[in-house]
Amino acid sequence: MKNFFNYYLRFSLLLLSLIKSNGENLRSRTFISNESSSEEELIAELSERMKPRNFFAEADANFTENGGNIPPKQFFHLHHMKSGGTSTNSFLNCGLSRAQRYYSSHYGRHDVIEPLRLSRGSVSECAYSSFTRCMTNPEDRCRTTIPNNAYVTYCAPLFATNMLGWQDADAVTMLRHPVDRVWSMFRFQTKSCFKCTDLKEVYRVMDNMGTNASGTVFGGGICLAQLTNHLTRNLQSKVDNDDWNYRGEDDMRLADAVENVQNRFVVVGLLERLDETVQMLSHSFPWLSPILEDTGSNTSEAPPRECNFPKVNSSPNNNRCGENGGHWDLPSTPDEETRQSIIDHNQLDMQLYEVAMQQFELQLRVVQRNTDNE
């Protein structure tokens, strides 16, 4: 393990030396060390982290002891807006519902299988005032309810999971290329957040006014924070600073997020490589396999046998930003000038995403190696 942390230190120093570089050019760089021994250690560490686990089967084995309840703090999903997070939630919730019965072997009245009981919760900064109360008020209801859930969706920075006591739970997340994520957010909230303003102009106002543009020129809450280094901010666990306009801790923010991408999650998925991501999730969490042989239920309300990854929460057909309240038809990809503006305002995310791609390749090697050995 000592060699692994030495490797990580070299990696972090290399990464931080590239912070000022053009994010687009990072694709040609290689972050993974050429030293095979270090890479093998990374694979071994990842193999241990990604090994199959099944809290449903464990809860069923201890059904009487736990009263049929799955113990708290088993598993959470860190949701990054416009990164396939809502679709991931649907996929995970399908698997969770199905597994509650599939792994139950205990019978209740009328010889009907008694499913395991799984408590679910969510924490979302979309409801910004509620999220702020949760983070700042020790007496807030979320402080007592969320720690008792077995599964939680966090559409919030990673530091929130630590604050609520979930630092040891299994975690998964799905990332998306920063340019595509930002452009998708702009198309999704063109009117409510960005007031039907061209994205390049939105950035110009943000550069001139900073956080004063939030809730005045444009929508309040997290609207403008979504346009600049949102992934890095969301993957911070040590740095608790949601001021998107503050640049004084950029090195620390990036190092914090990089460490978490490499070490915090059982699976770091990529929306652009969805099939392989589902393969990884199904490897580490067998109850997420798209198809299970049998639901294991004798009730008439059996959960679905098949759980597929849906496409939900797409951009509106009418954003009300066109003439006479009609649709402003925005292309599926930004023009080159807009693309460059997004890159310029998301340098940390561009570099973090490069790390995530390297992590993804290592994870894929783990799954493929284990599959070959079966």
RARAVEN-V375628 format. One line per field, one symbol per residue. burial: # if it has 9 or more other ideal C-beta (glycine too) atoms within 8 Angstrom, else .. Layout:
burial: ???
This chain:
burial: ..##..##.###.###.##...#..#....##.....##.###.###..#...###..##..#..#.####.################################.#.....##.##.####.####.#..#.##.....#.##.###.##############.#.#..########.##############.##.##.##.##.##..#.#.##...##.#.###############.#....#....##.###########.########.##.##########.##.#.#..###.....#.#.#.#.........##.#....##.....#...##.###.#######################.##....
